[in-house]
Amino acid sequence: MMASFLIAFVVGGLFCVIGQLLFDVAKLSPGHTLCILVVSGAVLDGFGLYEPLIDFAGAGATIPITSFGNSLTHGALQEAEKHGLVGVITGMFEVTSSGISAAILFGFIASLLFRSKSRP
Protein backbone atom coordinates (compact mmCIF):
# COMPACT_ATOMS: atom_id res chain seq x y z
CA MET A 1 0.00 0.00 0.00
CA MET A 2 2.77 2.46 0.85
CA ALA A 3 4.49 1.56 -2.41
CA SER A 4 1.47 2.75 -4.43
CA PHE A 5 1.51 6.07 -2.54
CA LEU A 6 5.22 6.45 -3.21
CA ILE A 7 4.82 5.66 -6.93
CA ALA A 8 1.93 8.13 -7.24
CA PHE A 9 3.98 10.79 -5.43
CA VAL A 10 7.04 10.26 -7.63
CA VAL A 11 5.14 10.23 -10.93
CA GLY A 12 3.02 13.25 -9.99
CA GLY A 13 6.18 14.98 -8.81
CA LEU A 14 7.86 14.28 -12.14
CA PHE A 15 5.02 16.05 -13.93
CA CYS A 16 5.54 19.00 -11.58
CA VAL A 17 9.29 18.97 -12.24
CA ILE A 18 8.67 19.05 -15.98
CA GLY A 19 6.32 22.00 -15.57
CA GLN A 20 8.79 23.84 -13.35
CA LEU A 21 11.61 23.23 -15.84
CA LEU A 22 9.44 24.67 -18.59
CA PHE A 23 9.00 27.79 -16.43
CA ASP A 24 12.61 28.17 -15.30
CA VAL A 25 14.77 26.80 -18.10
CA ALA A 26 12.63 27.41 -21.18
CA LYS A 27 11.22 30.67 -19.72
CA LEU A 28 7.71 29.78 -20.88
CA SER A 29 4.63 31.52 -19.56
CA PRO A 30 2.10 29.63 -17.43
CA GLY A 31 -0.28 29.51 -20.40
CA HIS A 32 2.33 27.96 -22.67
CA THR A 33 3.31 25.44 -20.01
CA LEU A 34 -0.33 24.52 -19.42
CA CYS A 35 -0.88 23.95 -23.14
CA ILE A 36 2.26 21.83 -23.48
CA LEU A 37 1.24 19.60 -20.56
CA VAL A 38 -2.35 19.18 -21.78
CA VAL A 39 -1.20 18.39 -25.33
CA SER A 40 1.43 15.96 -24.07
CA GLY A 41 -1.28 14.08 -22.14
CA ALA A 42 -3.42 14.00 -25.29
CA VAL A 43 -0.54 12.74 -27.43
CA LEU A 44 0.37 10.05 -24.90
CA ASP A 45 -3.25 8.87 -24.90
CA GLY A 46 -3.37 8.96 -28.69
CA PHE A 47 -0.45 6.52 -28.76
CA GLY A 48 -2.05 4.38 -26.04
CA LEU A 49 0.60 5.19 -23.43
CA TYR A 50 -1.37 7.15 -20.85
CA GLU A 51 -3.68 4.35 -19.69
CA PRO A 52 -0.72 2.11 -18.73
CA LEU A 53 0.73 5.10 -16.87
CA ILE A 54 -2.56 5.49 -14.96
CA ASP A 55 -2.54 1.77 -14.16
CA PHE A 56 1.02 2.11 -12.84
CA ALA A 57 0.85 5.45 -11.00
CA GLY A 58 -2.83 5.86 -10.09
CA ALA A 59 -3.48 9.36 -8.74
CA GLY A 60 0.04 10.39 -9.74
CA ALA A 61 -1.15 10.29 -13.34
CA THR A 62 -4.82 11.21 -12.94
CA ILE A 63 -4.43 14.38 -10.85
CA PRO A 64 -1.97 16.46 -12.97
CA ILE A 65 -3.19 18.60 -15.87
CA THR A 66 -1.88 16.04 -18.36
CA SER A 67 -4.84 13.89 -17.37
CA PHE A 68 -7.18 16.54 -18.81
CA GLY A 69 -5.56 16.09 -22.24
CA ASN A 70 -5.86 12.35 -21.76
CA SER A 71 -9.57 12.67 -20.96
CA LEU A 72 -10.22 14.89 -23.99
CA THR A 73 -8.52 12.49 -26.39
CA HIS A 74 -9.92 9.36 -24.76
CA GLY A 75 -13.49 10.64 -24.99
CA ALA A 76 -13.03 11.86 -28.56
CA LEU A 77 -11.60 8.54 -29.73
CA GLN A 78 -14.32 6.49 -28.03
CA GLU A 79 -17.15 8.54 -29.49
CA ALA A 80 -15.49 8.73 -32.92
CA GLU A 81 -15.71 4.94 -33.13
CA LYS A 82 -19.45 5.10 -32.42
CA HIS A 83 -20.58 8.28 -34.21
CA GLY A 84 -17.82 9.28 -36.61
CA LEU A 85 -16.71 12.90 -36.95
CA VAL A 86 -19.55 14.27 -34.82
CA GLY A 87 -18.46 11.93 -32.03
CA VAL A 88 -15.03 13.57 -31.95
CA ILE A 89 -16.57 16.88 -30.91
CA THR A 90 -19.22 15.51 -28.56
CA GLY A 91 -16.91 12.92 -27.00
CA MET A 92 -14.44 15.50 -25.74
CA PHE A 93 -17.11 17.37 -23.83
CA GLU A 94 -19.02 14.33 -22.64
CA VAL A 95 -16.07 13.09 -20.60
CA THR A 96 -14.82 16.47 -19.34
CA SER A 97 -18.08 18.42 -18.92
CA SER A 98 -18.33 17.91 -15.16
CA GLY A 99 -14.80 19.21 -14.58
CA ILE A 100 -15.31 22.20 -16.87
CA SER A 101 -18.67 22.99 -15.23
CA ALA A 102 -17.15 22.78 -11.76
CA ALA A 103 -14.31 25.12 -12.75
CA ILE A 104 -16.79 27.67 -14.10
CA LEU A 105 -19.06 27.41 -11.06
CA PHE A 106 -16.28 27.66 -8.46
CA GLY A 107 -14.61 30.47 -10.41
CA PHE A 108 -17.86 32.41 -10.39
CA ILE A 109 -18.37 31.83 -6.65
CA ALA A 110 -14.79 32.94 -5.96
CA SER A 111 -15.34 36.10 -8.01
CA LEU A 112 -18.34 36.94 -5.85
CA LEU A 113 -16.52 36.32 -2.58
CA PHE A 114 -13.13 37.93 -3.29
CA ARG A 115 -11.94 41.15 -4.88
CA SER A 116 -9.07 41.55 -7.27
CA LYS A 117 -6.01 43.26 -5.79
CA SER A 118 -5.25 45.14 -8.99
CA ARG A 119 -7.72 47.91 -9.73
CA PRO A 120 -7.49 50.45 -12.54
N, C-alpha and C positions, 0 to 999 in steps of 0.2 A: 504494500500500500504506500509506504513512504517513497518507494522507487518511482511510482507513477507521479507523485507530487514533484519529485526532483526532476523528472524528465519534462513535465509540463513547465516547470519553472525555468529550466535551461532553454528549452525551445522558445518559449515566450520571450525570455530574455534575449535570445539571439535576434528575434525580430526587432526588439527595442534597440539593440546594438546597431543593427543595420540602419534603422531609422536615424539614430543619433549620428552615425558616420555620414549619412547623407546630409545632415544638417552641418556638421563640423568640417568634414573634409571636402565634400563637394560644394559646400556653401549654398545648398538648395533651400528654397523657402518651404514653410510648412505645407503649403498647398501642393508644391511639386513633389515633396516627399510622400504626402498622402496619396497622390495619384500613382506614384511609382509602386507603393506597397499594395494598393488595391489592384492595379493591373498585374503585378507579379502574382498575386493570389489567383487572379482570373486565368493567367497563362498556365500556372501550375495545375489548376483544375482542368484546363483544356487538354493538357497532356496526360491527365489521369494521375498526377503525382500528389495532389493535395489530400485526397481521401486517405491514402496510406499514411500521410503525415498526421492526419487527425486520429487515425487508429493508433498510431505510435505515441503521440504527444497529448492527446485529449484536449483539455482546456488551453494548453500551451499553443495550440494551433487554431482553436475556435474563438478565442477571445481577441487576438490582435486584428487590426484593420484588414489584414490580408484575407481573413475569413469572409469579409464582405464581398470582395472580388470573387472568391470561391463560390459564395452563395449565388451571386448574380449569374455566373457562368453555368453553374450546376442547374439552376432553375431554367435558364434559357435552353440548355441542351436537352433537358428532359422534355420540356414542352415542344421543342422543335421536332422531336421524334413523333409526338402525337399529332401536332397541328400545323407543322410546316413553318413557314416564315412568320406567320402571325404568332405562333407559339414562342418564338424567340423574344418578341417584345413582351408578351403577357407573362411568360415564365420568369423573367427577371424580377418583375414586380410582385408576382404571386408569392415568391419565396421571401422577399425582403420587405414586403409592405408593412409588416408589424414593426420592424426596427425603424423604418423610415417614419412611420406614423408616430412612434414613441419619441423620436428625436424632435419632430416638429412640435408635438404637444408639450414636452418638457422644456423645449426652447422658448415656447410662448409663455409658459408659466414662469420661467426664470426672468423673462423680459418684463413681466408684470410685477415681480417681487423685487427686482434689483434695478438700480440705475447705472448707466454707463458712467465711467469716471472721466471720459473725455467729452467735453461739451463745446460746441462752437461758440 
